[in-house]
Amino acid sequence: YNSHSGTVVVYPKITDSSASVTATLKKDSMGTLASTSLTGPFVLEASDTLILNCDTASKIYVFASVLELS
């Protein structure tokens, strides 16, 4: 959710710790007070990281749903 008074560009990334690689999933522009979602599923291994950055600091709210399988 974009809580900023202007458009915010969001950069969702996954870091694969075993390969030491970070991949950007989909650069997305979110309008004022808008929300968006990523399509998945994404398979992460232990120590992998899901990162959500934006071009305006402290202006997005993020919710993630995680399912652990063993």
SEVO-361489 format. One record per residue: x, y, z of N, C-alpha, C in turn; residue number from 0; residue in three letters. Coordinates in Angstrom, 3 decimals, always signed. Layout:
<pts>
PT	X	Y	Z	X	Y	Z	X	Y	Z	NUM	ALA
...
</pts>
This chain:
<pts>
PT	+0.838	-1.168	+0.000	+0.000	+0.000	+0.000	+0.885	+1.235	+0.000	0	TYR
PT	+0.598	+2.200	-0.884	+1.370	+3.439	-0.985	+0.699	+4.520	-0.141	1	ASN
PT	+1.345	+4.943	+0.924	+0.786	+5.973	+1.798	+1.302	+7.367	+1.458	2	SER
PT	+2.052	+7.484	+0.385	+2.662	+8.760	-0.009	+1.675	+9.597	-0.825	3	HIS
PT	+1.918	+10.902	-0.906	+1.037	+11.800	-1.660	+1.322	+11.789	-3.158	4	SER
PT	+2.282	+10.987	-3.592	+2.625	+10.882	-5.011	+2.916	+9.454	-5.390	5	GLY
PT	+3.249	+9.240	-6.651	+3.566	+7.903	-7.146	+4.879	+7.407	-6.550	6	THR
PT	+4.909	+6.131	-6.198	+6.093	+5.489	-5.627	+6.446	+4.298	-6.510	7	VAL
PT	+7.726	+4.126	-6.807	+8.192	+2.962	-7.567	+8.691	+1.919	-6.572	8	VAL
PT	+8.161	+0.704	-6.691	+8.509	-0.384	-5.775	+9.379	-1.397	-6.518	9	VAL
PT	+10.432	-1.864	-5.832	+11.378	-2.827	-6.392	+11.376	-4.096	-5.543	10	TYR
PT	+10.523	-5.078	-5.846	+10.557	-6.341	-5.113	+11.720	-7.209	-5.614	11	PRO
PT	+12.475	-7.749	-4.669	+13.656	-8.542	-5.025	+13.719	-9.794	-4.176	12	LYS
PT	+14.369	-10.809	-4.724	+14.667	-12.025	-3.970	+16.174	-12.233	-4.019	13	ILE
PT	+16.764	-12.467	-2.845	+18.186	-12.801	-2.771	+18.324	-14.296	-2.551	14	THR
PT	+19.003	-14.948	-3.486	+19.303	-16.377	-3.377	+20.655	-16.492	-2.673	15	ASP
PT	+20.616	-16.874	-1.410	+21.850	-16.899	-0.617	+22.840	-17.952	-1.090	16	SER
PT	+22.372	-19.069	-1.648	+23.296	-20.118	-2.075	+24.068	-19.716	-3.332	17	SER
PT	+23.505	-18.813	-4.149	+24.183	-18.371	-5.368	+24.707	-16.942	-5.241	18	ALA
PT	+24.451	-16.301	-4.108	+24.859	-14.906	-3.874	+24.364	-13.986	-4.992	19	SER
PT	+23.083	-14.152	-5.359	+22.474	-13.381	-6.446	+21.187	-12.736	-5.946	20	VAL
PT	+20.977	-11.465	-6.312	+19.718	-10.785	-6.033	+19.038	-10.467	-7.353	21	THR
PT	+17.791	-10.900	-7.496	+17.023	-10.677	-8.722	+15.831	-9.777	-8.435	22	ALA
PT	+15.626	-8.772	-9.286	+14.446	-7.922	-9.182	+13.295	-8.630	-9.889	23	THR
PT	+12.177	-8.783	-9.196	+11.045	-9.519	-9.751	+10.258	-8.693	-10.759	24	LEU
PT	+9.790	-7.527	-10.352	+8.955	-6.701	-11.217	+8.928	-5.281	-10.659	25	LYS
PT	+9.505	-4.345	-11.373	+9.458	-2.935	-10.988	+8.028	-2.456	-11.198	26	LYS
PT	+7.432	-1.838	-10.170	+6.022	-1.471	-10.240	+5.812	-0.052	-9.731	27	ASP
PT	+5.085	+0.770	-10.472	+4.724	+2.114	-10.035	+3.352	+2.068	-9.380	28	SER
PT	+3.263	+2.615	-8.167	+2.007	+2.648	-7.440	+1.569	+4.093	-7.269	29	MET
PT	+0.344	+4.388	-7.665	-0.197	+5.729	-7.524	-0.493	+6.072	-6.070	30	GLY
PT	-0.892	+7.312	-5.838	-1.220	+7.796	-4.502	-2.309	+6.944	-3.862	31	THR
PT	-2.062	+6.509	-2.631	-3.004	+5.710	-1.842	-3.478	+4.455	-2.568	32	LEU
PT	-2.630	+3.896	-3.414	-2.966	+2.691	-4.183	-2.309	+1.467	-3.557	33	ALA
PT	-2.767	+0.309	-3.991	-2.151	-0.941	-3.552	-1.903	-1.825	-4.768	34	SER
PT	-1.039	-2.802	-4.595	-0.721	-3.745	-5.668	-0.368	-5.076	-5.033	35	THR
PT	-0.244	-6.104	-5.842	+0.169	-7.394	-5.313	+1.093	-8.077	-6.314	36	SER
PT	+1.954	-8.920	-5.782	+2.835	-9.739	-6.616	+2.152	-11.069	-6.852	37	LEU
PT	+2.338	-11.617	-8.032	+1.807	-12.948	-8.279	+2.878	-13.958	-7.934	38	THR
PT	+2.502	-15.038	-7.398	+3.449	-16.046	-6.970	+2.949	-17.400	-7.394	39	GLY
PT	+3.351	-18.429	-6.787	+4.160	-18.453	-5.569	+5.649	-18.298	-5.863	40	PRO
PT	+6.394	-17.926	-4.848	+7.841	-17.836	-4.902	+8.391	-18.879	-3.949	41	PHE
PT	+9.333	-19.653	-4.408	+9.922	-20.694	-3.576	+11.254	-20.181	-3.049	42	VAL
PT	+11.330	-20.048	-1.742	+12.559	-19.591	-1.090	+13.122	-20.726	-0.252	43	LEU
PT	+14.437	-20.794	-0.199	+15.113	-21.767	+0.650	+15.555	-21.066	+1.929	44	GLU
PT	+15.993	-21.841	+2.896	+16.510	-21.275	+4.144	+17.599	-20.267	+3.817	45	ALA
PT	+17.569	-19.119	+4.443	+18.530	-18.014	+4.291	+18.283	-17.152	+3.062	46	SER
PT	+17.341	-17.490	+2.181	+16.976	-16.601	+1.082	+16.183	-15.424	+1.663	47	ASP
PT	+16.131	-14.328	+0.923	+15.506	-13.111	+1.431	+14.564	-12.503	+0.408	48	THR
PT	+13.386	-12.087	+0.865	+12.453	-11.315	+0.060	+12.602	-9.857	+0.486	49	LEU
PT	+12.901	-8.967	-0.466	+13.171	-7.560	-0.178	+12.182	-6.694	-0.957	50	ILE
PT	+11.591	-5.708	-0.295	+10.714	-4.749	-0.971	+11.226	-3.351	-0.665	51	LEU
PT	+11.789	-2.710	-1.672	+12.295	-1.344	-1.542	+11.453	-0.418	-2.394	52	ASN
PT	+11.481	+0.866	-2.062	+10.807	+1.847	-2.918	+11.693	+3.073	-3.051	53	CYS
PT	+11.381	+3.917	-4.048	+12.221	+5.080	-4.318	+11.939	+6.255	-3.390	54	ASP
PT	+10.936	+6.149	-2.517	+10.628	+7.173	-1.522	+10.625	+6.486	-0.162	55	THR
PT	+11.485	+6.901	+0.753	+11.668	+6.215	+2.033	+10.408	+6.227	+2.895	56	ALA
PT	+10.159	+5.109	+3.561	+9.095	+4.964	+4.567	+7.699	+5.286	+4.046	57	SER
PT	+7.395	+4.908	+2.804	+6.097	+5.254	+2.239	+5.260	+4.068	+1.787	58	LYS
PT	+5.745	+2.835	+1.977	+4.929	+1.686	+1.603	+4.700	+0.802	+2.821	59	ILE
PT	+3.561	+0.133	+2.823	+3.228	-0.850	+3.834	+3.144	-2.198	+3.128	60	TYR
PT	+3.761	-3.230	+3.728	+3.869	-4.527	+3.070	+3.279	-5.607	+3.962	61	VAL
PT	+2.558	-6.530	+3.338	+1.991	-7.692	+4.010	+2.403	-8.920	+3.213	62	PHE
PT	+2.901	-9.939	+3.879	+3.300	-11.178	+3.197	+2.640	-12.365	+3.863	63	ALA
PT	+2.222	-13.296	+3.054	+1.668	-14.549	+3.545	+2.683	-15.640	+3.233	64	SER
PT	+3.092	-16.389	+4.250	+4.161	-17.376	+4.093	+3.661	-18.755	+4.498	65	VAL
PT	+3.976	-19.748	+3.690	+3.656	-21.129	+3.985	+4.952	-21.911	+4.032	66	LEU
PT	+5.226	-22.560	+5.165	+6.450	-23.358	+5.293	+6.106	-24.823	+5.112	67	GLU
PT	+6.841	-25.467	+4.218	+6.679	-26.896	+3.990	+7.954	-27.617	+4.414	68	LEU
PT	+7.781	-28.750	+5.047	+8.981	-29.491	+5.454	+8.865	-30.951	+5.081	69	SER
</pts>
